[in-house]
């Protein structure tokens, strides 16, 4: 089977998931873990554990609520972000998390994924989860690019009375979480009509590339498209812009089908800066 840019993008996303959690200093018990395939993720957890899964993350937890682990990502957000800022964002948005107190933090080595540099911290945090006093270990990573940011977090936590018990197997549970449905993960399967939405138009990216030579421009464009999982395109008659995902490439027709005129194809790039479709 011919390898497409969709598979390349999928590989990058999976790589990000694999590298975000490096907790080898803790010993893992031989407790049997059961592997489960969800809609977007695959993970291994003790028998009887429950889960809550969305396209952007999954949380695993024991039936008594004393132990939990999870992964979450927020992609293509506008503006700049830091790991500390994203951690604060999470605790401000999850209603069950109350009274967070950071016990310790440390910077982790930057991690290079393609052209992106991810900045990481590790934080030990005491807080309450649904009223239960818990302590968790959180690793938070952020990358900034072209006025946007991607952020991810992988964590585990235990009730304060069960911390030692949790340390015996929770690192293994957390590290087992893998993105498997990369075409739908974080909404990658959705065609977005980005008129007047600078978060997803190609204009900002193209302006960044204006003063670079042609070879640099093309290399950066292909790398960025592969990472995002979609390619800027437009209607050659109306100029309307689209961001079709790679799995919407019509191999039989040799391009992205125009939603307004299905017998025709979209052009790639933007009206101001047409590009060959990177297939």
N, C-alpha and C positions, 0 to 999 in steps of 0.2 A: 504494500500500500504506500502511496506517495506521501511523504511527510509534509504536512502543511504548516503554515505559520501559526495556526491554532494550536498545533501540538507543541510548537516552540514556546508559545505563551504559556501553555499549560505547564511545561517543564519549569519555567521560571517561577510560576506561582508555587508549585510543589517544592521547589528548592527553597523558597522563602520560608515555607512552613517547616521544612526539615531543619533549617539552621537556627530557628528562633529560640530553641530551648536546649541548652547544653549543660546539663546538671549531672555530669558523670561522677561528681565527688560523693554522691550519696549512693549507698548500697541498696539494691533492690531485692526484695524477698522473692522466693520462688512461688509465691501465691499465683494460682492459675487465673489468667485473665481471658475473657471471652471477647473475640473480635466481632464487631458489629459494623455493617455497612449502612449508613444513612443515605439521605438524598444527595447531600453535598460532601460529606466527610466519612471517613472510616476511622475507627478507634478501637482500643482494647481496654476493657474495664472488668472489675470483679463481677461475678454472677449476681444478678439481682439489682444492679445499678440502673438508674433511670437517666434519661437525657432530654435536653431541649435543644432543638436544632433549627437554625434559620440559614438563609443563603450567605450570611456574613459570619456565622460562628456556631459553635456548639458548646454546651455546658453539660458536664457529666456529674452525677452526684449519687451518693449512697442513699439507700432507702430511708435511713434514719437522719439524713442530712448532715452527718458529722464530717464527711469528707466530700470534696468537690475538685474538679479540674476542668479546664476549658481553654478554648482558643477563640479569638475574635479579631476581625479586621475591618477597617473602614478605609475604603479606597476612593481616590479622586476627589478629595475634599479641597475646597478653595483655601488659599492662604498658606502660611508657614505654620509648622507645628514642631514641638519638641517632645521627647519621651515623657518628660515630667508633665507637660501640658496635657498630653493624651491620657495619662494616668489620672489626672485631676478630672478630666472630662468624663471618664468612665464612672468614677465614684460620684459625680454630680448627676449622672443620668440613670443609674440603676437604682430603682426605689428601695430594693432590699438591702443595699449597702449603706450603713450608717456609721457615724463617728469614726472615720478612718484616722489612724495615727501611724505615720511612717516611722518604723523602728530603725531602719538602716537602708542606705542606698549605696550603690557603687556603679561606676561606669563599666560597661563591657566593651570589648574590642569592636570597632566598626566592622561591618560585614558587607562585602561587595557582591552585588547580584547584577550581572550585566553591567550597564553603565550607571546603576544606582548605588549610592552609598547609604546603608542603613545604620543609624545611630541607636545604640541600645543602652538601657540601664536595667539593673536588677534591684528590686525593692522588697523588703520585708515589711508587711503592713498588718497591723492589728485593727480589726473593725468588727461590726456585728453584721451578720447575714441572716435576715428574717428574725432578728432578735437574738440570735445565738452568737456569743463571743467567739471569734475565730482569729487565726493568724495565717497569713498566706504569703507565698513567694511568687512575685510577679516579674516577668521579663517583658519589657515594653520597647518596641522599635518603631522608628519613624524615618521616612525618607522624603525629602522635599525636591520638587522638580517643576520648573516652568509655572510657578505661581500656584501649584497644587501640592498635595501631600498624600502619602499612603501611610497608614499606621496599623500595627498589629500587636497583639498581646497574647501570651500563653501563661497560664497560672495554675497553681494548685493551692488549696487551703484546707485546714482541719480545725475542728473545734479545739479550743485551747486545752481541754483535758485529754485530747487524743492526738496531739501533735507528733509524738514519737511513733505512734502506730502508723500515722499517715506517711511519715517520711520513709517507711519501709517499702511502699509501693506506689505512692502518688507520682513521683518523678517518671516512672515508667508509663503510667496512664497518660500523663500530659504529653510525653514525647511520642506516644502512639498516634496522636491525632494527625491525620493527613487529609488534604483536600483531594477529592477524587473526581468531583463533577466540576471541572474548571470552566466548562462552557456556560454554566448557570451561576457559578460562584460569584457573589457580590453583584449580581445583575448583568453579567457579561453577555447574556443571550438576548438582551433587549436593544432594539434599534431606538436610538434617542434622537429626537428632532431638536437640535441644539440652538435654534434661533434665539439670539440675544442671551445665550447662556455661556459665559466665558469659562465655566468649569469644564466644558467638553468640546468646545470648538477648536479647530486647528489654528485659528488666527494667532493666538498668543505664542504657540510653538513656532509658527512660521516667522513671526517677528524676531524671535530669539535667534533664528538661524540666518537672518538676512545678511549678516556680515561674514558668514563662513563660506568657504569654497564649496563647490558642488559636491565633491566626494564626501566631505565631512557632513554636509547637509543630508545627503542620502543615507549615510550610515546611521546618523542620529535618528532620522525619521523612521527607518525600519526597526531600529532597536526600541524606540518609544512605542511604535504600534504593536510590536510583539509583546511588550510588557503590559500594555493596556488591554490587549485582546480585541481591539477594533481598529479600523482604518478610516480616516477622514475621506468623505466622498461627497459629490454634489450632482444635482440635476443639471446637465449641460444647457437645457433650454431655459429653466427658471432661475437657476443659481441656488435653489434650496439645498441646504447642507444636511448631511446624514453622517452617522457613525456606525456603519454596519459591522457586526462582529465577523470574525474570520470563518466561523462555521456557517455563515450565510452566503459564502461564496458559492455561486452556481457553476460547477465545473463544466456542465454540459453547454452552458452559454458563454463561459469564459469571463465571468465578471459578477458584480453585484446587481441584482435585479432592481430596476427603478420601481418603487412602491406606487408611484402615480401612473406609470405606463409600463406594465409588466413585460411587454414585448421588447423593451429597451433596457439598456444598462446605465448605471451611474458612472460618472467619471471620478477618478480618484484625486486626492489633494483638495485644493480649494479653487474657486473661480480665479482668484488672483495669482495662484501658484499651482497650476496643474502638475500632477505627478503620475508616473506610470503605476498601475496597481501592482503592489509588491508581492505577486504570486510567483 
